[in-house]
């Protein structure tokens, strides 16, 4: 999934906070849910405008970037 189908940063939408594309749901909300011990299903139940595909793609891309940056520093 293309990044543009996952994330949008628009100064006129939530003051430029990175949000899931097509929603007003900040990306940070998903991370907060996961950090708090909630499941992806619990997050999706609370934010039905976010698709499972978007959430999974965001987590996968975040993981890939983190691992790539960790590998670059070793």
KOLPA-438186 format. One record per residue (C-alpha): residue number from 1; residue in three letters; chain; x, z, y. Coordinates in steps of 0.1 Angstrom, whole numbers, plus 5000, padded with zeros to 4 digits. Layout:
N
<rec><nr>NUM</nr><rest>ALA</rest><kette>A</kette><c1>X</c1><c3>Z</c3><c2>Y</c2></rec>
...
***
This chain:
74
<rec><nr>1</nr><rest>UNK</rest><kette>A</kette><c1>5000</c1><c3>5000</c3><c2>5000</c2></rec>
<rec><nr>2</nr><rest>UNK</rest><kette>A</kette><c1>5014</c1><c3>4990</c3><c2>5034</c2></rec>
<rec><nr>3</nr><rest>UNK</rest><kette>A</kette><c1>5022</c1><c3>5019</c3><c2>5058</c2></rec>
<rec><nr>4</nr><rest>UNK</rest><kette>A</kette><c1>4998</c1><c3>5004</c3><c2>5083</c2></rec>
<rec><nr>5</nr><rest>UNK</rest><kette>A</kette><c1>4970</c1><c3>5010</c3><c2>5058</c2></rec>
<rec><nr>6</nr><rest>UNK</rest><kette>A</kette><c1>4980</c1><c3>5046</c3><c2>5055</c2></rec>
<rec><nr>7</nr><rest>UNK</rest><kette>A</kette><c1>4990</c1><c3>5059</c3><c2>5088</c2></rec>
<rec><nr>8</nr><rest>UNK</rest><kette>A</kette><c1>4981</c1><c3>5052</c3><c2>5125</c2></rec>
<rec><nr>9</nr><rest>UNK</rest><kette>A</kette><c1>4998</c1><c3>5067</c3><c2>5155</c2></rec>
<rec><nr>10</nr><rest>UNK</rest><kette>A</kette><c1>4977</c1><c3>5059</c3><c2>5186</c2></rec>
<rec><nr>11</nr><rest>UNK</rest><kette>A</kette><c1>4979</c1><c3>5079</c3><c2>5219</c2></rec>
<rec><nr>12</nr><rest>UNK</rest><kette>A</kette><c1>4942</c1><c3>5075</c3><c2>5223</c2></rec>
<rec><nr>13</nr><rest>UNK</rest><kette>A</kette><c1>4935</c1><c3>5090</c3><c2>5188</c2></rec>
<rec><nr>14</nr><rest>UNK</rest><kette>A</kette><c1>4941</c1><c3>5127</c3><c2>5184</c2></rec>
<rec><nr>15</nr><rest>UNK</rest><kette>A</kette><c1>4967</c1><c3>5125</c3><c2>5213</c2></rec>
<rec><nr>16</nr><rest>UNK</rest><kette>A</kette><c1>4990</c1><c3>5104</c3><c2>5191</c2></rec>
<rec><nr>17</nr><rest>UNK</rest><kette>A</kette><c1>4991</c1><c3>5127</c3><c2>5162</c2></rec>
<rec><nr>18</nr><rest>UNK</rest><kette>A</kette><c1>4998</c1><c3>5107</c3><c2>5130</c2></rec>
<rec><nr>19</nr><rest>UNK</rest><kette>A</kette><c1>4965</c1><c3>5103</c3><c2>5112</c2></rec>
<rec><nr>20</nr><rest>UNK</rest><kette>A</kette><c1>4952</c1><c3>5085</c3><c2>5081</c2></rec>
<rec><nr>21</nr><rest>UNK</rest><kette>A</kette><c1>4943</c1><c3>5050</c3><c2>5091</c2></rec>
<rec><nr>22</nr><rest>UNK</rest><kette>A</kette><c1>4906</c1><c3>5046</c3><c2>5098</c2></rec>
<rec><nr>23</nr><rest>UNK</rest><kette>A</kette><c1>4901</c1><c3>5083</c3><c2>5102</c2></rec>
<rec><nr>24</nr><rest>UNK</rest><kette>A</kette><c1>4907</c1><c3>5111</c3><c2>5127</c2></rec>
<rec><nr>25</nr><rest>UNK</rest><kette>A</kette><c1>4923</c1><c3>5132</c3><c2>5099</c2></rec>
<rec><nr>26</nr><rest>UNK</rest><kette>A</kette><c1>4959</c1><c3>5142</c3><c2>5107</c2></rec>
<rec><nr>27</nr><rest>UNK</rest><kette>A</kette><c1>4985</c1><c3>5136</c3><c2>5080</c2></rec>
<rec><nr>28</nr><rest>UNK</rest><kette>A</kette><c1>4996</c1><c3>5172</c3><c2>5085</c2></rec>
<rec><nr>29</nr><rest>UNK</rest><kette>A</kette><c1>4963</c1><c3>5184</c3><c2>5071</c2></rec>
<rec><nr>30</nr><rest>UNK</rest><kette>A</kette><c1>4972</c1><c3>5170</c3><c2>5036</c2></rec>
<rec><nr>31</nr><rest>UNK</rest><kette>A</kette><c1>5006</c1><c3>5187</c3><c2>5038</c2></rec>
<rec><nr>32</nr><rest>UNK</rest><kette>A</kette><c1>4990</c1><c3>5220</c3><c2>5048</c2></rec>
<rec><nr>33</nr><rest>UNK</rest><kette>A</kette><c1>4966</c1><c3>5218</c3><c2>5019</c2></rec>
<rec><nr>34</nr><rest>UNK</rest><kette>A</kette><c1>4994</c1><c3>5212</c3><c2>4994</c2></rec>
<rec><nr>35</nr><rest>UNK</rest><kette>A</kette><c1>5016</c1><c3>5239</c3><c2>5009</c2></rec>
<rec><nr>36</nr><rest>UNK</rest><kette>A</kette><c1>4987</c1><c3>5263</c3><c2>5007</c2></rec>
<rec><nr>37</nr><rest>UNK</rest><kette>A</kette><c1>4983</c1><c3>5257</c3><c2>4970</c2></rec>
<rec><nr>38</nr><rest>UNK</rest><kette>A</kette><c1>4952</c1><c3>5235</c3><c2>4972</c2></rec>
<rec><nr>39</nr><rest>UNK</rest><kette>A</kette><c1>4948</c1><c3>5204</c3><c2>4951</c2></rec>
<rec><nr>40</nr><rest>UNK</rest><kette>A</kette><c1>4945</c1><c3>5168</c3><c2>4962</c2></rec>
<rec><nr>41</nr><rest>UNK</rest><kette>A</kette><c1>4909</c1><c3>5169</c3><c2>4950</c2></rec>
<rec><nr>42</nr><rest>UNK</rest><kette>A</kette><c1>4902</c1><c3>5198</c3><c2>4973</c2></rec>
<rec><nr>43</nr><rest>UNK</rest><kette>A</kette><c1>4917</c1><c3>5180</c3><c2>5002</c2></rec>
<rec><nr>44</nr><rest>UNK</rest><kette>A</kette><c1>4897</c1><c3>5149</c3><c2>4995</c2></rec>
<rec><nr>45</nr><rest>UNK</rest><kette>A</kette><c1>4865</c1><c3>5169</c3><c2>4992</c2></rec>
<rec><nr>46</nr><rest>UNK</rest><kette>A</kette><c1>4870</c1><c3>5183</c3><c2>5027</c2></rec>
<rec><nr>47</nr><rest>UNK</rest><kette>A</kette><c1>4881</c1><c3>5150</c3><c2>5042</c2></rec>
<rec><nr>48</nr><rest>UNK</rest><kette>A</kette><c1>4859</c1><c3>5123</c3><c2>5026</c2></rec>
<rec><nr>49</nr><rest>UNK</rest><kette>A</kette><c1>4870</c1><c3>5097</c3><c2>5051</c2></rec>
<rec><nr>50</nr><rest>UNK</rest><kette>A</kette><c1>4905</c1><c3>5097</c3><c2>5035</c2></rec>
<rec><nr>51</nr><rest>UNK</rest><kette>A</kette><c1>4907</c1><c3>5076</c3><c2>5004</c2></rec>
<rec><nr>52</nr><rest>UNK</rest><kette>A</kette><c1>4926</c1><c3>5088</c3><c2>4973</c2></rec>
<rec><nr>53</nr><rest>UNK</rest><kette>A</kette><c1>4947</c1><c3>5057</c3><c2>4975</c2></rec>
<rec><nr>54</nr><rest>UNK</rest><kette>A</kette><c1>4958</c1><c3>5066</c3><c2>5011</c2></rec>
<rec><nr>55</nr><rest>UNK</rest><kette>A</kette><c1>4966</c1><c3>5102</c3><c2>5002</c2></rec>
<rec><nr>56</nr><rest>UNK</rest><kette>A</kette><c1>4986</c1><c3>5092</c3><c2>4971</c2></rec>
<rec><nr>57</nr><rest>UNK</rest><kette>A</kette><c1>5004</c1><c3>5064</c3><c2>4989</c2></rec>
<rec><nr>58</nr><rest>UNK</rest><kette>A</kette><c1>5014</c1><c3>5088</c3><c2>5017</c2></rec>
<rec><nr>59</nr><rest>UNK</rest><kette>A</kette><c1>5027</c1><c3>5114</c3><c2>4992</c2></rec>
<rec><nr>60</nr><rest>UNK</rest><kette>A</kette><c1>5046</c1><c3>5088</c3><c2>4973</c2></rec>
<rec><nr>61</nr><rest>UNK</rest><kette>A</kette><c1>5062</c1><c3>5072</c3><c2>5004</c2></rec>
<rec><nr>62</nr><rest>UNK</rest><kette>A</kette><c1>5071</c1><c3>5106</c3><c2>5018</c2></rec>
<rec><nr>63</nr><rest>UNK</rest><kette>A</kette><c1>5087</c1><c3>5116</c3><c2>4985</c2></rec>
<rec><nr>64</nr><rest>UNK</rest><kette>A</kette><c1>5107</c1><c3>5083</c3><c2>4984</c2></rec>
<rec><nr>65</nr><rest>UNK</rest><kette>A</kette><c1>5119</c1><c3>5087</c3><c2>5019</c2></rec>
<rec><nr>66</nr><rest>UNK</rest><kette>A</kette><c1>5129</c1><c3>5123</c3><c2>5013</c2></rec>
<rec><nr>67</nr><rest>UNK</rest><kette>A</kette><c1>5148</c1><c3>5115</c3><c2>4981</c2></rec>
<rec><nr>68</nr><rest>UNK</rest><kette>A</kette><c1>5165</c1><c3>5085</c3><c2>4998</c2></rec>
<rec><nr>69</nr><rest>UNK</rest><kette>A</kette><c1>5177</c1><c3>5106</c3><c2>5027</c2></rec>
<rec><nr>70</nr><rest>UNK</rest><kette>A</kette><c1>5189</c1><c3>5133</c3><c2>5004</c2></rec>
<rec><nr>71</nr><rest>UNK</rest><kette>A</kette><c1>5208</c1><c3>5108</c3><c2>4984</c2></rec>
<rec><nr>72</nr><rest>UNK</rest><kette>A</kette><c1>5224</c1><c3>5094</c3><c2>5016</c2></rec>
<rec><nr>73</nr><rest>UNK</rest><kette>A</kette><c1>5239</c1><c3>5128</c3><c2>5025</c2></rec>
<rec><nr>74</nr><rest>UNK</rest><kette>A</kette><c1>5255</c1><c3>5135</c3><c2>4991</c2></rec>
***
